[in-house]
Amino acid sequence: MKSRFSFLQMVPPLLLGCSLAAVYLASMAPGLTWANGGSDGGDLIAAAASGGVAHPTGYPVYLLLARLFQLLPIGSLAFRTNLLSGMSTVGAALLVFAVTRHGLHPAGPQVGALGGVVAGFAFGLAPLIWSQAVITEVYSLNLLFVALLAYLLTLPAGRSRVQNSLTGLAQGLAVGNQILAALLIPATLIGVSLKRPASGSLAAKAFSKDWHWDVHALWEACIGLAAGLLSYAALPLRAASRPPVNWGDPVTPARFLWLVSGRLYYDEFLQRNLPAVWSHLQAGGALTIQQFGLPGLLAVSLGLIVFFVPSRLYFLTLWIALVYTLFALQYEVTDSFVYLLPVYLAFSIWIGLGVGGSMYFLSGHWAQASWAIGALCIVYLTILALHNWPQVNASHDIAAELYGREVMTTAPARAILFAQGDETVFTLWYFHYALRERRDLIVIAADLLPFDWYRANLQYTYPELVLPSSTQEPWVSVVRQSNPGRPACYPDYLDTTLNCQ
């Protein structure tokens, strides 16, 4: 009987995980893609495959895991890397399920399971989250770490040394994947070390004056955090081998800090005035409605307000929503909305809590209606997913593959390719450095020529390239004049005809 009960408990998460995995595989890009804002994919794939360093902030944890996926014996190199995003999102959805089920524990196992399934589907089928699950990007892995932190921090109260250390380690690895996860460090350390009374009602324990700090737990979490942050040591080690993709060449403290701190993007932060922030807030609201629809936002309100319980789960999800929203509002880049992804993770948990709370409330009055609510929510999310499928489906997107193949095929022998823009540069890096095609060519990212570390790396990668140490003239012109025996080409992803001179 016990084994049968355990099997039945596994059915909801298995259904959730298998369903989302099937959806992601059916809509995943078959190779390199620019779909869903995935222009950085070529850089990340090439850096992982060549043992290199990706664009700021380096993403060491992502590069190490991406390389493991690239060793899988299926599909193209880009497809294998895309799989990391899909599997990370499935894992995050399962953790959202587990966190929500635990939050609904007082309502009983059946309500908790159905509320968790609703939360998992709301998360995994939200179009912005889904769009990142089918391409190569760092955001899906970041969501996995955020969900893992939520799971570890909301486990039952009896915390062990191992659990405290694992929570700190997860936080450190999250920062090692994306530096912005440092925003969660205060919540993680407070969640580990702040203890509440062991007895009394939930509300009484939450507002009791007997809360206290567990210094030992704090130290255990800090040790785990430091261990996770050691992942950044991989960057100078990778750079020391002089790979062709080597942003910042972080072998000195100054260059390491330039890369890891994202100094390249400082000019885009805190640049919005109040009207711009308001306009961006309105756009973010419209995007949020697109993720869950008005019924979904109603469930968010129920979970966050009506069924609010002063607990570690609520305080953590509120912190996640607050800090990531504030960052996205002040970051002046065209794709700043991707930084709302953890916010939508918190929203999904609130949806599950709202649906589960409604089911539990109605169960004492009309049992059939309570289960009907859960079933209707899953049907609604399915219909919403079918509606959003065309906008996130990348399974037929081969534009980047066709463009890169065209350039590799038509470029003259021994040509220098002066590339500009992420789509063009990173696509050529993928074909030239990751797939190692056309070794006679020299691929130069024209926008990076002013950086001394980039010129030094070019000289190492292409010893035959004549490259002045400095100039007052435009770098592209100087490099072209210094290498008169090589054709100069100017690829542009918007034009399939390669312009060569």
N, C-alpha and C positions, 0 to 999 in steps of 0.2 A: 504494500500500500504506500509506503514511504517513497519507494523508487518511482511509482506511478505518479505520485504527487510532485516529485522533483521534476519528472519529465514534463508534466503539464505546465509547471512554472517556466520551463525553457521554451515553450511554444511561442509566446508573444515576442520575445526578443529575436528568436530565430526567424519568425515571420517578418518582423521589421527589417532585420539585417539582410535577409535574402532578397526581399522586395526592393530595397534601396540599391543593393548591389546590382540587381538585374536592370533597374532603371538607369543607373550610371553607366553600366557597360553598353547598354543600347544607345545611349546618347553621347558616349565619350568620343573625343577626337581620335581618329585613327593614326595620327602622326603629329608633326609640328603644326601648330595652329595659332592664328591671331584672334580666334573667336573669343567672345566673353572677356575682352580686355587682356588676353593672354600673350601680349607682345613680348613679355620678359621670358617666355618659355625657352627660346633658343639660347639665351644667356645661361639660364639655370641648368639646362640639359648639358650644354657644352662644358660648363664649369664642373659639374658632377662627373662627367665622362672623362675629362682630361686631368682630373685631380686639381682643378683650379679654384679660384676665388670669385664668387658671383658679385654682382653690383652691391653697393652699400645697402644694408649693413653686413653683408657677408654670408649670413644664413648657414653657419657651419653644420648645425644639426640636420637641416634640410638636405644639404649636399651629401652628407654621409648616408642618410636613409635613401635618397634618390639613387645613389650609386648601387645600393643593394638591389633596388627594384630594377635597375638597368641590367642586372645580371640574369634576370628571368629569361627563359628560352622561348619567349612568345612575342610576336609582333615586332614593330620597329622600335628603335631606341627611344623615340619620342613617346610612343604608345606605352611602353613600359614605365616611363617616368610619369605619364598621365595617370597610370594606375595608382601611384602613391597618393594622389589627391582623392581618387575615388574611395580607396580603402580607408584613408584617414577620415573621410566624412562618414562612412559607414560606422567606423569605430566611435566617432563622436556622437552619432545618433543613438547608438546602443548605450553610451554613458548618459546621455540625456534621458533615455528611458529609465535607466537605473536610478538616477538622481530624483526624477519625478516620482517613480514608484516609492522610493523611500520617503519622499515628502508627503505622500498620500498614505503612509503606513497606518495611521489611525483609522482610516476609512475601510481597511480590509484589503486582502491580497487581490481580489478580483477587480475592485475599483482602482487599486494602485496599478495593476497591470494594464488595464484599458486606458487609464489616464497617461501612463508611460508610453504606450503605443501611439496615442494621439500626439503627445509631445515629440516623440521621435520622428513621426511623419511630418508634423508641422515644421520641424527643423530641417529634415533631409530634403523635403520637397519645396522649401522656400526658394524661389527662383535665383536669388543672388547666391545663396549657399550652393545650390545645385549647379549654377554656372561655373563655380570654381572647382567643383568635384570632377569635372570632365576635361580639365586642361592642366597643364603644368604651371603651378603657382604655389606660393608658400602658405596661402591663407587657409587652406583646408587642414594642413598639419597644425597650424596655429589653433584652429578650432578644436582639434583633437586634444591638444594640451590644455586648453581652457576647460573643456568638458572633463578631462581627467582631474584637474584641480578641483572642480566643483564636486566631483564624486569623492575624492579623497577627503575634502574638507567637510563633507556632510555625512560621512559615515557615523555610526553610533558613537556615543560619547567616550567609551573606554579606549582611548588612543594609546598605542604602544610606541616605543622608541623607533621601531622600524617604520611604522606608519608616519610618524612625524618626519623622519628622514626622507621617506619616499615622497611625501608632499613637497618638501623643500627641493628634492631632486627634480620632480616634475616641473616645479616653478623655474628652476635653473635651466632645464632643457627647453622650456617654453621660450625663455629669453634667448637661448642659443639658436632657436629656430627663427624668431622675430623679436628684435630688440624692444618693440612696443609692448610686449608682454610684461615688461618691467613695471607697467602701470598696475599690475595685479600683486606685486610683491607686498605692499602694505596689507592688503586684505588677506593674503596667504599667511603672513607671519602673525597677524592678529588672530586669524581663525585657528591657528595651531596652538598659540600660547595663552589666549584668553579663555579661562575656564569659568563655568557657571556652577551654581549649587547643584548637588546631585539629587536633591529631593524637592518636592513641591510641584505645582502645576507648571505647564509650559510657560504661561504668561508670567507667573510669579518668578520662575527661574530667570526669564529674560530680563525682567526689570528689577531683579534683586540687587541690593547693595553689596552682596557678598561675592561678586565677580572678582577674580584674582588672576594675576599673571603667573604662568608656569614657566619659570626661567629655563628649566632643563629642557622643556619641549621647544622653547624658542631656539636654544643652542643646537638642538638636534635638527631642527628645520634649517637653520643657517648653515650647518655643515652640509646637508643635502643640497641646499641652494648653491653653495660654493662649488660642490662637485659638479653640478649641472653646468655652471658657468665656465668650468674648465673646457667645455666644448669649443670655446673661442680660441683655445690654444691650437686648434686644428688649422686656423687660418694662416698664421705665420709658417707653420710646418708645411702646408700645401704650397704657399708662396715660395718657399725656399727651393722647391724643385723647378722653379721658373716655368710654370705652365703657360700656354698661350692665352688663356683667359685668367687674368690676374689683376683684378681691380685693386688699385691702391698699392699693390706690392707690399703688404703689411708686415714687413720684416723688421721695421724699426718702430719704437713706441709711438712716434709722431704719426707715421703712416697707418699704424694699427688703429689709433684713436680716430684718425680722419675717416677710416672705413667704417668702423663699428658705430661711431656716433652719428653716421649719416650726414656728415658736414656738407656734402654735396647738395642736400635738400633743405638746408636751414632757411634759405630765402623764401621757401614756400610756406613756412610756419608762422602763425600769428600775423598774417598779412591782410586778413579780412576786416573791413570796417563793419559797423553795426548793421547797416542796410544789407551788406553782402551776407552777413551771418544769418539775418532773417530770411533772405531769399534761399540760402542753402538749407535752412531749417525747414522751410516749406517744401523744398524738393525732397529732403529726407523723409518728411511726413508722407508725401505721395509715394515714395519708394517703399515705405513701410506698409502702406495699405496694399501695394502690389504684392508684397510677400505673403500676407495672410488674409487679405480681404477684410471687409468690415465685420463679418461674423468672427473672424479670428481675433480682431482687436477687441471685440466684446469679450471673448474668452480671456484675453490678456487682462482686461479690466477686472473680470471676476477673480482671476487667480491672484492678481497683485493687490487688489483693494478689498473685495468682499471677503475672500478667504485668507486674507493676510494673517500670518502667524509670526510673531517675533522669534525668528530662528536664524541659525547660521546660513541656511540656504537662501532665505530672503535677503539678508544683509549682503551676502556675496553677489547674488544676481543683480541687486540694485547698484552695487559698486561697479560691476562689469558694465552695466548699461550706462552709468553716469560717466565714467572716465573715457570710454571709447566714443561716446557721443560727443563729448567736449573736444576730444582730439580731432574727430572727423570734421567738426564744424570749423575748426581753426586751421586745417591743413589745406592750403590752396593748390590742389592738383586736380586734374580732371577725373581721376579714379578714386577720389577720397572716400566715396561711399563704401568701398570694400572694407574700410575700417569699422563699418557698422556691423560686420558679420558677427562678432561676439555679442553685440546687442541683440541680434535676432536669435542667438542661442538662448539668452536670458528670456526673451519673449516666448520662445517655444516652451520653456519650462513653465512659465506662468500660464500658458495656454493649457498645458497638461494638468496643472494644479487647479485651474478654473473649471475645466471639464470634469475632473475627478471630484472636486468639491461639490459641483452641481449634482453629479450622480449620487453622491453620498447624502446630500440634503434631500433629494427626491425619493431616495430608497425607503425612507420611513413613511412616505405618503403614497407613492405610486411606483412600485418596483419596476414595472415594465417600462415606464417613461424614462427612468434613469438609464437603463441599458440602451434605449432608443437614442438617447442623446449621444452616447459614445459611438454607436453605429453611424448616426447621421454625420458626426464629425469626420469619421474616416471616409465616408462617401463624399463629403464636401471637399476634403483635402485631395481626394482622387480626381474629382472634377476640376479643381483648381490646377492640379498638376498637368492634366491633359490640355488645359488652356495655355499653360506656360511652356509646354514642351517645345513649340517652334522657336521661341526666343532663346532657349538655353541649349538646344540640341546642336552638338558640334560634330555629330557622326559623319556628316557629309562635307565637312569643311576641309578642303585640301589646297586652299589658295596659297598658303605659305609653302607647302611642299612643292607645288607647281612652280612658284616663283623661284625658290632656291634652286630647283632642278634646272630651270631655264637659264639662270645665271651661270651655274656650273657648266652647262653644256655649251653656251654661246660665247663665254669669255675667251678672248684671244690668249694664246700661249704666253706665259710669263707676265701677264697683265697685273697692274696694281689696281685694286678695287677700292676707291675712296667712297665709303658708305656713310650715310647719315640717317639718323632716326632709328628708334628701337626696332621697328619691324624689319628694316633692311639690314642693319648691323647684326642683330641677333640671329636672323635667319641664315646669314652667310657664315656666322660663327658656328652654327649647328652643322651645316654641311661641310665646312672646311676643317673645323677643329674636332668636332665630335664624330662625324662620319669619315673624316680624313680624306675628303675628295679634293681633287685638283691641287696637289701639293706644289705645283709650279706657280700658283697664284700667290699674291700678297694681298691680304685683306686688312684694310686700315679703317678704323673708326675715326672719321675726320674730326668729330667733335672732341675726341680725347687727346688729339695731338698736342694741345698746350700743356698737358700734364707730363712732367719729367718722368714719372714712374711708368707711364704708358709708352713713351718713346724708348725708354731703356728696355722694356719688355719686348717691344717690336724688334729692337736691334738683336736681342737674344733669340727671338723666334725666327727671324729672317736675317741671318748673318750677312747675306749678300745685299741687303737693302742699304743704300747710302742715305744716311739720316743726319742732317746738321744738328749740332748740340743746341743752337739757339738761332733765332731769326727775328727781324722786325717786320718781315713780310708774312702774308697768309701762309700757314703751314702747308696746305695742300699744294699751292703753287711751288713752294720751295722744294718739297719732296718730289714733285713731278719733274722739276728742272734738274734735280740732283740724280735722277735715274732716267736719262734720256733713252736708254735702250729698251725700256719697258713701256708697253701701251698703257695709257691711263684711262680707266673706266669709272663711270659715275652711276652706279646702280640706284634705282629708286623703285620701291615696292609698288608704287602707284602706276609705274610704267614698265611693262614686260619687255620693252625693247631696250637693250643695254646700250647706253651711250658711251662710246669709246673714242679716244683721240690718239 
